[in-house]
Amino acid sequence: MSALRWYRLGEGTLGVASADAALASRFEEIYGGCAVGEPGEGPVVVCRVGPAAGGEVCATFEDPEPLDVRSFVGTLFPDRGYVPVDGSGDASGLASGDANGIHLPGSDASARIDGNDVVAPADAPWQPLVANLAVNRLLRLQRDVLFLHAASVRIGGKGVLACGPKRSGKTTLALALAARGHGLLGDELAGVHLRSRELIPIRRSVATREGPRSAAADALLAAHGGVPERFPDGELRRRYPAQSLGPDASATRTPLTALLILRSMVPATRIEAAQVGPALLGKMTPLAASLWERPPALVAVRLVGLLSSVRVFEVDSGPPDEVADRIEALMEGG
């Protein structure tokens, strides 16, 4: 088995030691910008994947807190086909006490859960389950950090968080701003410390779709080539190391100054000040791991407290350079 490779995600550290080259390479491809030499302060989770034996591969997790893995996976990834199965391989509900496995989408196989071990047929597509489980086990332990499906950027010492549904322009805006020399704190995964109200850099790689981009962002991406990747939904994207996109922001915690709720992409940019309330909270995109075993009312109260100290806008994004101009102007004026 390879030596442990450490990745700093938020205020915790994930260690990965894998005899499976595909899994080790995938972690490095996505989280190479988060790699560190050793664990820092905060929780630590370790994932060790041994060599295949007897037609099976085993991933063992070292985690400071116990976890109901089947329930956790079913809650985090309800749309990915990870269905609990019983000992005979038949599908079963999450509440079934006899369930001891999880169906692996894209195959007829399932992974077996045995305490802190995940055991799967070596020729089945087990790597996505193990990788997602490793990352989210660590995220759930960070109770003072809210992780969101969002982009985050540093503009002149001010932190901007961009939330919104798929295809609302989060990555497009983040790249447009990074290409202008602003610090890209993260794309796809953002961390907000609820006590200090800071954005925490999470420099995982950036996957781009075909679509409109600023000229500067096109030039920035062209300089680095990118690696084509076919996503589970069939869409072809290109993946770029975050550390190659704009100035280094890997260690720059930044006060959160503005929250942008991106709604859609339109011909001309529209930006409206938004009121903090339940409707706004529903438009944010926290990861399920961040909500695991946390009372929803407590999370809502902490979010309202966080947002009461920042400027909040709802945005319909026009051409990338236009919306980037508008966001820069907002930050200069507030």
Secondary structure, 3 states (H helix, E strand, C coil): CCCCEEEEECCEEEEEEECCHHHHHHHHHHHHHHEECCCCCCCEEEEEECCCECCEEEEEEECCCCCCHHHHHHHHCCCCCCCEEECCCCECCCCCCCEEEEECCCCCCEEEEECCEEEEECCCCCHHHHHHHHHHHHHHCCCCEEEECEEEEEECCEEEEEECCCCCCHHHHHHHHHCCCCEEEECCCEEEECCCCEEECCCCCEEECCCCCCHHHHHHHHCCCCEEEECCCCCEEEEECHHHCCCCCCCCCEEEEEEEEEEEECCCCEEEECCCCHHHHCCCCECHHHHCCCCHHHHHHHHHHHHCCCEEEEEEECCHHHHHHHHHHHHHCC
